[in-house]
Amino acid sequence: MAKRVIKASKIGFCPGVKKAIESTKKASAAGTVSTLGMLVHNALVVGELEPLGIKAVKTLGDVSGNVAITAHGVAPQVYEEIRRRDLKLLDTTCSFVKKAQQKAAHLGKEGFFVLVYGDPNHAEVKGILGWAGPNSAAVTSPSEVCGKLPKRLAILAQTTRLPSDFHDFIRQVSSPIEKFEEIRVFMTICPHVVRRANEAALLASDCDLVVVVGDPASANTNRLAEMCKKIGRAIMVPSSEALDSFPELKDARTVGVISGTSTPDRVIDEVVQAIQRME
């Protein structure tokens, strides 16, 4: 009996990833483009861009040709170094990441302690903290907040976090409320991520198993998998070749498929077709 596959409507590249890839491809027509880190967190996409002269580098000292800021953004100090080195800049920072950076910079100047709910080792979060200034920190759990928080607190989120988790984080960090003079909370989670999370929850409720397609390095892909596992059963795969590693697929009759925001449509289609061929 063939499996029933339900493919999410919100799938494939988000607008920010599409823009980053398209603008970098266009720039590569005039010469080599060095991206400061992975342009998007998907190894397959990065590999496909390399023959076009688009290569990821770790530091500005490794740059040859033009330099591209990735969709995840960077701290203001990086822009300053690019100017000092007199490098030609292509800025592909996602507009929602830009919004979070601007909020962080404004709040930092206003004297707030800026607390970012997100992975402090992620490129996006490092950039946001750079804009916030020294009076800031990033954590993934309220338990990681060390010591007494300042009286004036601003809370932001990494753009790829789950809204429900952010809500819980705010509630725990701000309790008891009377210990603060002022708290400001800003919803900086990407609306595309929110929509995918909502659809992932529905798929997890309605399907025997959800297959989340995306690179393990992708933060939003990992969050989608976490969401699905809270409700039902889910696995995460970078491509169709990885499906054979999950025997639980054999027993699932109804399979949902959703993807992270940096997963190409063709990879998703290959996963769907491979599942449909399974007995």
N, C-alpha and C positions, 0 to 999 in steps of 0.2 A: 504494500500500500504506500503510495507516494505521500511525502510529507506536505503539509500545508504551510506555506511560508507567507508571513505577513511582514511586508516591508514598510518601515516608517515613512511618513510623508516628509518629515524634516530630516534630510540625509545628505551626505556628501559635503563638499566644501561650503563653509559659511561665506558671506560676502567679504569679510575681512581677509580671509585666506585667499579667496579668488583674486582680490585686488593686489595682494602682496605678490602672488605668483605672476599675474599678468603684467604688472608694472616692472618686475624684475626681468622677465623675459624680454620685454620691450627694450629695457636698458642694455641687455646683453648683446643686442644687435650691433651696438656701437663699440663693444669691447668687453673684456672680462669684468665680472661683478663678484666681489667678495662679500658674502653675507656674514655678519657678526653673530656666529652661532647658526643653528639650523633655521632656515627661512621659516619653515613650519615644522612642527614636531611629528614628522612622518618620514622615515628613512627611505621609503619607496619614492616619494615625491622628490626628496633631496637628490637621490640617485639619478632620477630622470632629468634633473636640471643641470647636472654636472657636464654632460656633453655640449650643453649650450654655453658653457663658460661661466656658469654660476656655481661657485664653490664656497662651502662654509669654512670659516676660519675662526680660531679661538681668540685671537687678539688683533688689535689694529696693526701691530708690527708685522703680521702675516699677510696684510692686505696687498693685493696687486690689482691695479685698475681702480674701478669705482668701489665704494663700500655701501652696502645696504643694511639699514637697521631692520631687523626682522619684525614680524607682526607682534611679537611680545614686547617690543619697546626696550628702551635703555634709560639709565640715569642721566641727568643733565651733564655730569662730568664727562660722559662719553662723547657727547656733542662737542664739548669744549676741546677734547683731545683730537677729534676729527678736524676741527678748525685749525688747531695748532699744526697738525700734520699736512694741512692744505689738501685734504682728500676731497674728491667729489662725492657728495652724499645723495643717496636715495633712501628716503624714509618711508617704510611700509608699515609703520606702527598701526595696529588696529585702532579704529576710532573710539571703541569702548575702553581700550587700554589708555588711550590719550585722555579720555574723560577722567579715569581714575587717577592718572598722574596729575592732572590739573587740580583735582579736588585735594589730593595729598599735599601739593605745593601750597595751595591757598590756606589749608588748615594748619600746616606747619608754620607758616608766616603769622597766622593769627594766634599762635602760642598754644595750640592744642598738642597733646601727645597723640600721635597717629598710630593706631593699632590696626594692622592689616591681618584679616583672617585669610591665611594662605601659606603656601610652602615657601619658607625663607630662602630655599635653594633654587627656586624656579626663576628663570630669567625675567619674567613679567614682574614678579614680586620684588626682586632686587631693584628693578627700575623704579617701581612705585616708591620704595623706601628711599631711593636716591632723591626723588623729587620732594618727599616729605621732609628730608633733612635728618639731622642726628637725633631729634626727639621723636623717635619712631621705632617700631618693632613689628615683626610678623610671627604669627604662631598658627598652628593647625588645631589647637585644642585649648580651652580655657585653663586646663591644668598646667599648660606651659607658660602661663603668665606668672613671672617671678616677681615677688615683692608687691608693694603697694602701688596701685595705679594712680597717676596724677589726678587732681581734682577736675581738670578739664580734659575730657577724652573724646577723640573722634575715632569712629570705627568704619573701616572700609573692607571690601572683600576682593580677593583675587577674582578676576572676571569669570573664571571657569568653575567656581565652587557651586555646590548645590544650595538653592534658596532655603530649603528646610534646615540644612545644617547651619547656614548663616544665622537663621532665626534663633536656633538653639544656642549658638555661640553668643549672640547679643544678650539673650536672656540670662545666661549664666555669668557672663563677664560683668554685666551691669547690676547684679544683685549683691547686696542691697543697694537700691538706687540712691539712698540718702548719703552714701559715702562720696558722691560726686557733686560738684557745683554745676557742671554743665556736661551733657553728653550729646554728641552729634553722630548720627548714623546715616550713611549714604549707601544706597543700593547701587553698587558698581558691578554687579554680576551681569554678564552679557545676556540680552534678551533672547538671542538665538540658543544659548546654552539652556536658558530657562525652558524654552519651548521643547527642546529635545529631552530635557529631564522629565517634563510632564508626559511626553509621549512614551518615553522609556518606562515610566511607571505603569501606564496603561497596558503596554505590551507585556510587562512582567506579570500583570494580573490576569491577562487573557491567554497567555501562551504557556506551553509546557517548559519552554526554554527560550531565552533571548540570547542571540549572538550579537555582541557589540564589536564592530569592525573598526580597528584603529591601531596605531602604533603604541606600544607600552610606554613610550616617552611622552605621550600626549596626556596632559592633565585632564582635559575635559572628557576624553575617552575613558579614563580610569574612573572619573566621577559617575559617568553613565553606568558603568559596570557595577559600581557600588550601589547605585540607586536600584538597579534591577535585582541585585542579590538581597536587598533588604525586603523585597516583596516576593520574589520567586527564585527561579534558577537562571543563572546566566554564565556565559563564558565570554572571554575577550580574545579575538584573533587579529593579527595584522593582515592576513590574507587567506585565501581559500586553502593554500597548502597546509595551514596549521590545523584544519578541521579534523584531520585523522587522529590528532592527539587527544580528542575529547570523546570517549566512548558514550557519554551521556546523550550525545546527539542521536545515537541509534534508536533509543527508546522514545525520543520526543516525536510526537505526531504533529503538533502545531508549534512552529518555530518563528519567533519574531526576529527581525533584523533591523538594527539601528547602527549609526556610525558616529564617530567623533567628527569634529568640524574640519579636520585636516586629512580626511580620507577620500581618495578619488572615487568618482562614480564607478569607474571600470572595475576597481577592486571589490566594491560592494556587489556589483552585478555578478562577478565571478563567484563570490561567496554564496549568493542566492542560487545561482545555477548549480553549484556543487552540492548544496543542501537538497535541492529538488531532485538530483540524481540518486540520492541515497535511498535505500530501502529500509 
